[in-house]
Amino acid sequence: MNWLMRVTHRDRLEREADRELRFHVDEETRRLVATGLAPDEARRTALAAFGGLEPIKEAVRDVRGTRWLDDLAHDVRYAVRTMRRHPALLIAGRGLTGASAPPSTTAPVRAWGR
């Protein structure tokens, strides 16, 4: 599956991975129940054997190679929410960026002229 397909079909891939993980946990639970464990205890033991579902899902997302794009989208959404809530931060940040621009552009010129 190419990179674009992994990005555009992310929800479907997540559902497939979730279904497969749940299948394996259910199979382990059935195996443990067959050995005589109570169903609740078997389920808990099966989940512990896998180390929980969320860490495995995170590892699958990392292997897929599109994690950086998800993180970027999350960061942009967070930045927009913060700027809407605190517009003064945007103005202060812009002022600091503008204040540092002239010295950073003139320093190489001064160094070259010597």
SEVEXFI-183498 format. One record per residue: residue in three letters; chain; x, y, z of N, C-alpha, C, O in turn. Coordinates in nm, 4 decimals. Layout:
+-----+---+----------+----------+----------+----------+----------+----------+----------+----------+----------+----------+----------+----------+
:   r : c :      nxx :      nyy :      nzz :     caxx :     cayy :     cazz :      cxx :      cyy :      czz :      oxx :      oyy :      ozz :
+-----+---+----------+----------+----------+----------+----------+----------+----------+----------+----------+----------+----------+----------+
: ALA : A :        X :        Y :        Z :        X :        Y :        Z :        X :        Y :        Z :        X :        Y :        Z :
...
+-----+---+----------+----------+----------+----------+----------+----------+----------+----------+----------+----------+----------+----------+
END
This chain:
+-----+---+----------+----------+----------+----------+----------+----------+----------+----------+----------+----------+----------+----------+
:   r : c :      nxx :      nyy :      nzz :     caxx :     cayy :     cazz :      cxx :      cyy :      czz :      oxx :      oyy :      ozz :
+-----+---+----------+----------+----------+----------+----------+----------+----------+----------+----------+----------+----------+----------+
: MET : A :   0.0854 :  -0.1171 :   0.0000 :   0.0000 :   0.0000 :   0.0000 :   0.0900 :   0.1235 :   0.0000 :   0.1808 :   0.1355 :   0.0823 :
: ASN : A :   0.0639 :   0.2141 :  -0.0925 :   0.1492 :   0.3322 :  -0.1018 :   0.1152 :   0.4350 :   0.0060 :   0.0158 :   0.4220 :   0.0774 :
: TRP : A :   0.1994 :   0.5367 :   0.0158 :   0.1889 :   0.6358 :   0.1216 :   0.0570 :   0.7119 :   0.1153 :  -0.0064 :   0.7339 :   0.2186 :
: LEU : A :   0.0150 :   0.7522 :  -0.0037 :  -0.1087 :   0.8286 :  -0.0188 :  -0.2294 :   0.7471 :   0.0260 :  -0.3210 :   0.8009 :   0.0882 :
: MET : A :  -0.2300 :   0.6194 :  -0.0047 :  -0.3405 :   0.5328 :   0.0380 :  -0.3432 :   0.5220 :   0.1903 :  -0.4506 :   0.5192 :   0.2505 :
: ARG : A :  -0.2251 :   0.5159 :   0.2528 :  -0.2210 :   0.5067 :   0.3993 :  -0.2754 :   0.6338 :   0.4632 :  -0.3347 :   0.6285 :   0.5710 :
: VAL : A :  -0.2558 :   0.7476 :   0.3977 :  -0.3054 :   0.8741 :   0.4525 :  -0.4556 :   0.8869 :   0.4302 :  -0.5288 :   0.9240 :   0.5220 :
: THR : A :  -0.5019 :   0.8568 :   0.3099 :  -0.6428 :   0.8784 :   0.2773 :  -0.7352 :   0.7716 :   0.3356 :  -0.8541 :   0.7974 :   0.3549 :
: HIS : A :  -0.6834 :   0.6536 :   0.3636 :  -0.7671 :   0.5455 :   0.4177 :  -0.7313 :   0.5156 :   0.5633 :  -0.7408 :   0.4016 :   0.6088 :
: ARG : A :  -0.6909 :   0.6178 :   0.6338 :  -0.6446 :   0.5999 :   0.7724 :  -0.7516 :   0.5386 :   0.8615 :  -0.7220 :   0.4488 :   0.9404 :
: ASP : A :  -0.8766 :   0.5861 :   0.8500 :  -0.9836 :   0.5343 :   0.9355 :  -1.0089 :   0.3861 :   0.9098 :  -1.0292 :   0.3092 :   1.0038 :
: ARG : A :  -1.0077 :   0.3466 :   0.7847 :  -1.0288 :   0.2058 :   0.7512 :  -0.9146 :   0.1200 :   0.8055 :  -0.9380 :   0.0115 :   0.8588 :
: LEU : A :  -0.7914 :   0.1686 :   0.7920 :  -0.6771 :   0.0949 :   0.8437 :  -0.6819 :   0.0829 :   0.9960 :  -0.6446 :  -0.0203 :   1.0518 :
: GLU : A :  -0.7277 :   0.1886 :   1.0627 :  -0.7422 :   0.1849 :   1.2083 :  -0.8456 :   0.0795 :   1.2491 :  -0.8236 :   0.0025 :   1.3426 :
: ARG : A :  -0.9589 :   0.0770 :   1.1776 :  -1.0630 :  -0.0219 :   1.2088 :  -1.0120 :  -0.1637 :   1.1875 :  -1.0385 :  -0.2521 :   1.2690 :
: GLU : A :  -0.9387 :  -0.1862 :   1.0779 :  -0.8851 :  -0.3194 :   1.0505 :  -0.7857 :  -0.3634 :   1.1576 :  -0.7889 :  -0.4779 :   1.2026 :
: ALA : A :  -0.6983 :  -0.2729 :   1.1980 :  -0.5997 :  -0.3053 :   1.3014 :  -0.6700 :  -0.3338 :   1.4344 :  -0.6336 :  -0.4270 :   1.5060 :
: ASP : A :  -0.7706 :  -0.2528 :   1.4663 :  -0.8456 :  -0.2728 :   1.5900 :  -0.9172 :  -0.4078 :   1.5888 :  -0.9166 :  -0.4803 :   1.6883 :
: ARG : A :  -0.9783 :  -0.4404 :   1.4761 :  -1.0486 :  -0.5687 :   1.4641 :  -0.9508 :  -0.6859 :   1.4798 :  -0.9823 :  -0.7846 :   1.5462 :
: GLU : A :  -0.8347 :  -0.6749 :   1.4197 :  -0.7376 :  -0.7832 :   1.4286 :  -0.6853 :  -0.7993 :   1.5708 :  -0.6722 :  -0.9115 :   1.6198 :
: LEU : A :  -0.6553 :  -0.6884 :   1.6369 :  -0.6085 :  -0.6969 :   1.7751 :  -0.7140 :  -0.7581 :   1.8662 :  -0.6833 :  -0.8425 :   1.9505 :
: ARG : A :  -0.8379 :  -0.7151 :   1.8486 :  -0.9463 :  -0.7707 :   1.9308 :  -0.9648 :  -0.9197 :   1.9039 :  -0.9954 :  -0.9961 :   1.9954 :
: PHE : A :  -0.9463 :  -0.9613 :   1.7785 :  -0.9556 :  -1.1030 :   1.7454 :  -0.8519 :  -1.1824 :   1.8248 :  -0.8839 :  -1.2860 :   1.8830 :
: HIS : A :  -0.7284 :  -1.1341 :   1.8271 :  -0.6226 :  -1.2063 :   1.8968 :  -0.6463 :  -1.2093 :   2.0481 :  -0.6202 :  -1.3106 :   2.1131 :
: VAL : A :  -0.6955 :  -1.0989 :   2.1037 :  -0.7269 :  -1.0967 :   2.2467 :  -0.8416 :  -1.1930 :   2.2761 :  -0.8377 :  -1.2659 :   2.3752 :
: ASP : A :  -0.9435 :  -1.1937 :   2.1904 :  -1.0564 :  -1.2857 :   2.2099 :  -1.0123 :  -1.4313 :   2.2010 :  -1.0576 :  -1.5150 :   2.2790 :
: GLU : A :  -0.9248 :  -1.4613 :   2.1072 :  -0.8748 :  -1.5989 :   2.0944 :  -0.7960 :  -1.6402 :   2.2184 :  -0.8111 :  -1.7519 :   2.2680 :
: GLU : A :  -0.7136 :  -1.5515 :   2.2672 :  -0.6368 :  -1.5816 :   2.3893 :  -0.7314 :  -1.5983 :   2.5083 :  -0.7104 :  -1.6847 :   2.5934 :
: THR : A :  -0.8363 :  -1.5145 :   2.5136 :  -0.9353 :  -1.5259 :   2.6207 :  -1.0043 :  -1.6617 :   2.6142 :  -1.0209 :  -1.7281 :   2.7166 :
: ARG : A :  -1.0448 :  -1.7035 :   2.4935 :  -1.1096 :  -1.8347 :   2.4774 :  -1.0165 :  -1.9475 :   2.5212 :  -1.0592 :  -2.0424 :   2.5869 :
: ARG : A :  -0.8896 :  -1.9364 :   2.4843 :  -0.7932 :  -2.0397 :   2.5218 :  -0.7791 :  -2.0479 :   2.6734 :  -0.7732 :  -2.1570 :   2.7302 :
: LEU : A :  -0.7737 :  -1.9306 :   2.7392 :  -0.7608 :  -1.9291 :   2.8845 :  -0.8868 :  -1.9793 :   2.9546 :  -0.8777 :  -2.0460 :   3.0576 :
: VAL : A :  -1.0037 :  -1.9480 :   2.9001 :  -1.1294 :  -1.9983 :   2.9566 :  -1.1331 :  -2.1502 :   2.9441 :  -1.1812 :  -2.2194 :   3.0339 :
: ALA : A :  -1.0822 :  -2.2016 :   2.8325 :  -1.0799 :  -2.3469 :   2.8128 :  -0.9879 :  -2.4165 :   2.9130 :  -1.0062 :  -2.5345 :   2.9431 :
: THR : A :  -0.8889 :  -2.3429 :   2.9645 :  -0.8002 :  -2.4034 :   3.0647 :  -0.8589 :  -2.3951 :   3.2050 :  -0.8020 :  -2.4501 :   3.2993 :
: GLY : A :  -0.9736 :  -2.3260 :   3.2197 :  -1.0412 :  -2.3240 :   3.3488 :  -1.0476 :  -2.1888 :   3.4169 :  -1.1011 :  -2.1798 :   3.5274 :
: LEU : A :  -0.9960 :  -2.0841 :   3.3565 :  -1.0025 :  -1.9501 :   3.4161 :  -1.1430 :  -1.8929 :   3.3996 :  -1.2127 :  -1.9247 :   3.3032 :
: ALA : A :  -1.1837 :  -1.8096 :   3.4929 :  -1.3112 :  -1.7386 :   3.4813 :  -1.3017 :  -1.6416 :   3.3635 :  -1.1936 :  -1.5896 :   3.3361 :
: PRO : A :  -1.4122 :  -1.6161 :   3.2934 :  -1.4076 :  -1.5283 :   3.1746 :  -1.3486 :  -1.3892 :   3.2011 :  -1.2702 :  -1.3390 :   3.1206 :
: ASP : A :  -1.3857 :  -1.3276 :   3.3124 :  -1.3315 :  -1.1938 :   3.3425 :  -1.1813 :  -1.1993 :   3.3666 :  -1.1056 :  -1.1156 :   3.3175 :
: GLU : A :  -1.1400 :  -1.2995 :   3.4431 :  -0.9977 :  -1.3154 :   3.4718 :  -0.9205 :  -1.3503 :   3.3451 :  -0.8084 :  -1.3034 :   3.3256 :
: ALA : A :  -0.9805 :  -1.4328 :   3.2584 :  -0.9159 :  -1.4707 :   3.1324 :  -0.8975 :  -1.3487 :   3.0430 :  -0.7928 :  -1.3327 :   2.9801 :
: ARG : A :  -0.9978 :  -1.2636 :   3.0373 :  -0.9894 :  -1.1411 :   2.9556 :  -0.8784 :  -1.0493 :   3.0081 :  -0.7979 :  -0.9965 :   2.9314 :
: ARG : A :  -0.8764 :  -1.0319 :   3.1384 :  -0.7748 :  -0.9464 :   3.2002 :  -0.6340 :  -1.0028 :   3.1761 :  -0.5405 :  -0.9278 :   3.1478 :
: THR : A :  -0.6201 :  -1.1336 :   3.1874 :  -0.4911 :  -1.1980 :   3.1654 :  -0.4482 :  -1.1860 :   3.0191 :  -0.3309 :  -1.1631 :   2.9898 :
: ALA : A :  -0.5446 :  -1.2016 :   2.9273 :  -0.5127 :  -1.1900 :   2.7845 :  -0.4667 :  -1.0484 :   2.7505 :  -0.3697 :  -1.0304 :   2.6769 :
: LEU : A :  -0.5355 :  -0.9491 :   2.8036 :  -0.4948 :  -0.8101 :   2.7788 :  -0.3571 :  -0.7815 :   2.8381 :  -0.2765 :  -0.7107 :   2.7777 :
: ALA : A :  -0.3303 :  -0.8368 :   2.9568 :  -0.1992 :  -0.8174 :   3.0190 :  -0.0899 :  -0.8858 :   2.9370 :   0.0217 :  -0.8347 :   2.9270 :
: ALA : A :  -0.1218 :  -1.0003 :   2.8789 :  -0.0229 :  -1.0719 :   2.7974 :   0.0160 :  -0.9911 :   2.6743 :   0.1310 :  -0.9944 :   2.6307 :
: PHE : A :  -0.0799 :  -0.9192 :   2.6193 :  -0.0505 :  -0.8358 :   2.5027 :   0.0102 :  -0.7019 :   2.5436 :   0.0646 :  -0.6309 :   2.4590 :
: GLY : A :   0.0019 :  -0.6668 :   2.6694 :   0.0559 :  -0.5395 :   2.7155 :  -0.0406 :  -0.4251 :   2.6916 :   0.0009 :  -0.3092 :   2.6880 :
: GLY : A :  -0.1674 :  -0.4548 :   2.6754 :  -0.2677 :  -0.3526 :   2.6468 :  -0.2793 :  -0.3286 :   2.4978 :  -0.1852 :  -0.3543 :   2.4226 :
: LEU : A :  -0.3946 :  -0.2792 :   2.4549 :  -0.4179 :  -0.2583 :   2.3114 :  -0.3603 :  -0.1264 :   2.2605 :  -0.3132 :  -0.1191 :   2.1470 :
: GLU : A :  -0.3638 :  -0.0242 :   2.3422 :  -0.3200 :   0.1082 :   2.2951 :  -0.1716 :   0.1133 :   2.2575 :  -0.1386 :   0.1702 :   2.1535 :
: PRO : A :  -0.0813 :   0.0569 :   2.3369 :   0.0593 :   0.0590 :   2.2938 :   0.0822 :  -0.0140 :   2.1611 :   0.1660 :   0.0271 :   2.0808 :
: ILE : A :   0.0082 :  -0.1210 :   2.1389 :   0.0216 :  -0.1943 :   2.0127 :  -0.0315 :  -0.1093 :   1.8978 :   0.0284 :  -0.1052 :   1.7903 :
: LYS : A :  -0.1439 :  -0.0417 :   1.9206 :  -0.1995 :   0.0461 :   1.8163 :  -0.1012 :   0.1574 :   1.7821 :  -0.0836 :   0.1913 :   1.6651 :
: GLU : A :  -0.0375 :   0.2140 :   1.8833 :   0.0611 :   0.3195 :   1.8601 :   0.1786 :   0.2671 :   1.7778 :   0.2281 :   0.3359 :   1.6886 :
: ALA : A :   0.2226 :   0.1458 :   1.8080 :   0.3336 :   0.0867 :   1.7319 :   0.2936 :   0.0637 :   1.5866 :   0.3746 :   0.0840 :   1.4962 :
: VAL : A :   0.1695 :   0.0213 :   1.5636 :   0.1211 :   0.0009 :   1.4263 :   0.1173 :   0.1331 :   1.3520 :   0.1545 :   0.1396 :   1.2349 :
: ARG : A :   0.0728 :   0.2384 :   1.4187 :   0.0698 :   0.3715 :   1.3551 :   0.2110 :   0.4182 :   1.3197 :   0.2326 :   0.4788 :   1.2148 :
: ASP : A :   0.3057 :   0.3900 :   1.4070 :   0.4442 :   0.4293 :   1.3794 :   0.4992 :   0.3556 :   1.2578 :   0.5681 :   0.4149 :   1.1748 :
: VAL : A :   0.4689 :   0.2273 :   1.2473 :   0.5178 :   0.1468 :   1.1349 :   0.4553 :   0.1931 :   1.0035 :   0.5184 :   0.1857 :   0.8981 :
: ARG : A :   0.3328 :   0.2403 :   1.0103 :   0.2629 :   0.2853 :   0.8903 :   0.3348 :   0.4013 :   0.8227 :   0.3239 :   0.4180 :   0.7013 :
: GLY : A :   0.4079 :   0.4815 :   0.8995 :   0.4887 :   0.5888 :   0.8417 :   0.4162 :   0.7197 :   0.8215 :   0.4696 :   0.8091 :   0.7559 :
: THR : A :   0.2972 :   0.7342 :   0.8750 :   0.2229 :   0.8592 :   0.8602 :   0.2007 :   0.9266 :   0.9945 :   0.1209 :   1.0198 :   1.0050 :
: ARG : A :   0.2695 :   0.8810 :   1.0953 :   0.2519 :   0.9340 :   1.2303 :   0.2867 :   1.0825 :   1.2346 :   0.2187 :   1.1603 :   1.3016 :
: TRP : A :   0.3925 :   1.1220 :   1.1634 :   0.4351 :   1.2615 :   1.1661 :   0.3253 :   1.3534 :   1.1135 :   0.3104 :   1.4663 :   1.1604 :
: LEU : A :   0.2480 :   1.3044 :   1.0155 :   0.1405 :   1.3853 :   0.9595 :   0.0270 :   1.4019 :   1.0606 :  -0.0304 :   1.5101 :   1.0727 :
: ASP : A :  -0.0050 :   1.2951 :   1.1326 :  -0.1069 :   1.3035 :   1.2374 :  -0.0624 :   1.3986 :   1.3479 :  -0.1416 :   1.4785 :   1.3977 :
: ASP : A :   0.0655 :   1.3894 :   1.3859 :   0.1185 :   1.4788 :   1.4897 :   0.1166 :   1.6243 :   1.4439 :   0.0852 :   1.7138 :   1.5224 :
: LEU : A :   0.1501 :   1.6479 :   1.3176 :   0.1483 :   1.7844 :   1.2642 :   0.0062 :   1.8412 :   1.2664 :  -0.0144 :   1.9554 :   1.3075 :
: ALA : A :  -0.0912 :   1.7619 :   1.2224 :  -0.2306 :   1.8081 :   1.2231 :  -0.2762 :   1.8382 :   1.3654 :  -0.3448 :   1.9377 :   1.3889 :
: HIS : A :  -0.2388 :   1.7538 :   1.4593 :  -0.2747 :   1.7764 :   1.5989 :  -0.2111 :   1.9056 :   1.6506 :  -0.2772 :   1.9839 :   1.7189 :
: ASP : A :  -0.0847 :   1.9283 :   1.6189 :  -0.0155 :   2.0487 :   1.6641 :  -0.0760 :   2.1753 :   1.6041 :  -0.0878 :   2.2769 :   1.6726 :
: VAL : A :  -0.1140 :   2.1699 :   1.4778 :  -0.1745 :   2.2868 :   1.4129 :  -0.3095 :   2.3180 :   1.4769 :  -0.3405 :   2.4341 :   1.5035 :
: ARG : A :  -0.3901 :   2.2138 :   1.5017 :  -0.5196 :   2.2367 :   1.5676 :  -0.5003 :   2.2983 :   1.7058 :  -0.5740 :   2.3889 :   1.7448 :
: TYR : A :  -0.4018 :   2.2494 :   1.7793 :  -0.3731 :   2.3031 :   1.9126 :  -0.3289 :   2.4491 :   1.9032 :  -0.3730 :   2.5321 :   1.9827 :
: ALA : A :  -0.2431 :   2.4808 :   1.8079 :  -0.1950 :   2.6184 :   1.7916 :  -0.3094 :   2.7130 :   1.7570 :  -0.3166 :   2.8238 :   1.8102 :
: VAL : A :  -0.3979 :   2.6704 :   1.6692 :  -0.5111 :   2.7558 :   1.6306 :  -0.6028 :   2.7783 :   1.7504 :  -0.6488 :   2.8902 :   1.7731 :
: ARG : A :  -0.6295 :   2.6724 :   1.8270 :  -0.7137 :   2.6880 :   1.9465 :  -0.6500 :   2.7848 :   2.0453 :  -0.7188 :   2.8692 :   2.1027 :
: THR : A :  -0.5198 :   2.7733 :   2.0652 :  -0.4507 :   2.8606 :   2.1592 :  -0.4523 :   3.0047 :   2.1110 :  -0.4724 :   3.0962 :   2.1909 :
: MET : A :  -0.4313 :   3.0263 :   1.9821 :  -0.4316 :   3.1632 :   1.9281 :  -0.5704 :   3.2256 :   1.9377 :  -0.5830 :   3.3458 :   1.9609 :
: ARG : A :  -0.6739 :   3.1449 :   1.9200 :  -0.8090 :   3.1992 :   1.9336 :  -0.8388 :   3.2369 :   2.0781 :  -0.9038 :   3.3380 :   2.1048 :
: ARG : A :  -0.7908 :   3.1547 :   2.1710 :  -0.8167 :   3.1790 :   2.3123 :  -0.7333 :   3.2940 :   2.3666 :  -0.7813 :   3.3702 :   2.4505 :
: HIS : A :  -0.6095 :   3.3081 :   2.3204 :  -0.5166 :   3.4087 :   2.3717 :  -0.4510 :   3.4841 :   2.2552 :  -0.3352 :   3.4577 :   2.2228 :
: PRO : A :  -0.5228 :   3.5767 :   2.1926 :  -0.4651 :   3.6475 :   2.0784 :  -0.3440 :   3.7333 :   2.1158 :  -0.2632 :   3.7661 :   2.0289 :
: ALA : A :  -0.3303 :   3.7695 :   2.2417 :  -0.2143 :   3.8493 :   2.2833 :  -0.0843 :   3.7711 :   2.2626 :   0.0197 :   3.8301 :   2.2337 :
: LEU : A :  -0.0901 :   3.6391 :   2.2773 :   0.0293 :   3.5574 :   2.2540 :   0.0743 :   3.5681 :   2.1090 :   0.1940 :   3.5719 :   2.0806 :
: LEU : A :  -0.0210 :   3.5727 :   2.0186 :   0.0113 :   3.5848 :   1.8768 :   0.0790 :   3.7187 :   1.8499 :   0.1783 :   3.7255 :   1.7774 :
: ILE : A :   0.0249 :   3.8244 :   1.9086 :   0.0810 :   3.9575 :   1.8873 :   0.2206 :   3.9670 :   1.9485 :   0.3119 :   4.0221 :   1.8869 :
: ALA : A :   0.2374 :   3.9137 :   2.0688 :   0.3686 :   3.9178 :   2.1348 :   0.4703 :   3.8354 :   2.0564 :   0.5841 :   3.8784 :   2.0378 :
: GLY : A :   0.4304 :   3.7192 :   2.0111 :   0.5205 :   3.6350 :   1.9326 :   0.5617 :   3.7018 :   1.8032 :   0.6776 :   3.6939 :   1.7624 :
: ARG : A :   0.4685 :   3.7663 :   1.7399 :   0.4979 :   3.8363 :   1.6153 :   0.5927 :   3.9524 :   1.6414 :   0.6827 :   3.9784 :   1.5615 :
: GLY : A :   0.5731 :   4.0225 :   1.7530 :   0.6613 :   4.1340 :   1.7870 :   0.8027 :   4.0878 :   1.8140 :   0.8986 :   4.1527 :   1.7721 :
: LEU : A :   0.8167 :   3.9750 :   1.8844 :   0.9498 :   3.9237 :   1.9136 :   1.0194 :   3.8749 :   1.7868 :   1.1401 :   3.8928 :   1.7704 :
: THR : A :   0.9430 :   3.8136 :   1.6980 :   1.0007 :   3.7666 :   1.5724 :   1.0466 :   3.8847 :   1.4883 :   1.1548 :   3.8822 :   1.4296 :
: GLY : A :   0.9636 :   3.9880 :   1.4832 :   1.0005 :   4.1070 :   1.4066 :   1.1188 :   4.1799 :   1.4666 :   1.1994 :   4.2377 :   1.3938 :
: ALA : A :   1.1302 :   4.1778 :   1.5986 :   1.2405 :   4.2464 :   1.6648 :   1.3728 :   4.1742 :   1.6425 :   1.4781 :   4.2379 :   1.6420 :
: SER : A :   1.3692 :   4.0450 :   1.6244 :   1.4944 :   3.9709 :   1.6061 :   1.5362 :   3.9643 :   1.4593 :   1.6492 :   3.9253 :   1.4299 :
: ALA : A :   1.4494 :   4.0008 :   1.3682 :   1.4816 :   3.9901 :   1.2259 :   1.5915 :   4.0865 :   1.1811 :   1.6842 :   4.0421 :   1.1134 :
: PRO : A :   1.5870 :   4.2151 :   1.2145 :   1.6929 :   4.3053 :   1.1656 :   1.8330 :   4.2676 :   1.2111 :   1.9241 :   4.2677 :   1.1283 :
: PRO : A :   1.8556 :   4.2350 :   1.3391 :   1.9929 :   4.1979 :   1.3772 :   2.0405 :   4.0702 :   1.3078 :   2.1583 :   4.0581 :   1.2743 :
: SER : A :   1.9505 :   3.9762 :   1.2865 :   1.9937 :   3.8507 :   1.2251 :   2.0249 :   3.8683 :   1.0768 :   2.1032 :   3.7912 :   1.0214 :
: THR : A :   1.9657 :   3.9674 :   1.0119 :   1.9947 :   3.9890 :   0.8707 :   2.1120 :   4.0819 :   0.8484 :   2.1782 :   4.0742 :   0.7450 :
: THR : A :   2.1390 :   4.1701 :   0.9443 :   2.2502 :   4.2641 :   0.9267 :   2.3822 :   4.2077 :   0.9777 :   2.4885 :   4.2548 :   0.9372 :
: ALA : A :   2.3777 :   4.1082 :   1.0656 :   2.5023 :   4.0526 :   1.1206 :   2.5907 :   3.9939 :   1.0120 :   2.7107 :   4.0213 :   1.0136 :
: PRO : A :   2.5400 :   3.9151 :   0.9177 :   2.6278 :   3.8638 :   0.8131 :   2.6870 :   3.9750 :   0.7255 :   2.8009 :   3.9649 :   0.6800 :
: VAL : A :   2.6091 :   4.0801 :   0.7025 :   2.6574 :   4.1911 :   0.6218 :   2.7727 :   4.2620 :   0.6924 :   2.8727 :   4.2964 :   0.6293 :
: ARG : A :   2.7589 :   4.2834 :   0.8217 :   2.8637 :   4.3477 :   0.8991 :   2.9880 :   4.2610 :   0.9022 :   3.0995 :   4.3120 :   0.8911 :
: ALA : A :   2.9702 :   4.1310 :   0.9170 :   3.0851 :   4.0397 :   0.9211 :   3.1545 :   4.0344 :   0.7860 :   3.2769 :   4.0222 :   0.7805 :
: TRP : A :   3.0805 :   4.0432 :   0.6788 :   3.1369 :   4.0367 :   0.5433 :   3.2166 :   4.1628 :   0.5123 :   3.3182 :   4.1588 :   0.4428 :
: GLY : A :   3.1682 :   4.2746 :   0.5654 :   3.2325 :   4.4021 :   0.5360 :   3.3660 :   4.4207 :   0.6073 :   3.4421 :   4.5102 :   0.5706 :
: ARG : A :   3.3960 :   4.3414 :   0.7051 :   3.5220 :   4.3579 :   0.7801 :   3.6370 :   4.2996 :   0.7108 :   3.7491 :   4.3057 :   0.7613 :
+-----+---+----------+----------+----------+----------+----------+----------+----------+----------+----------+----------+----------+----------+
END
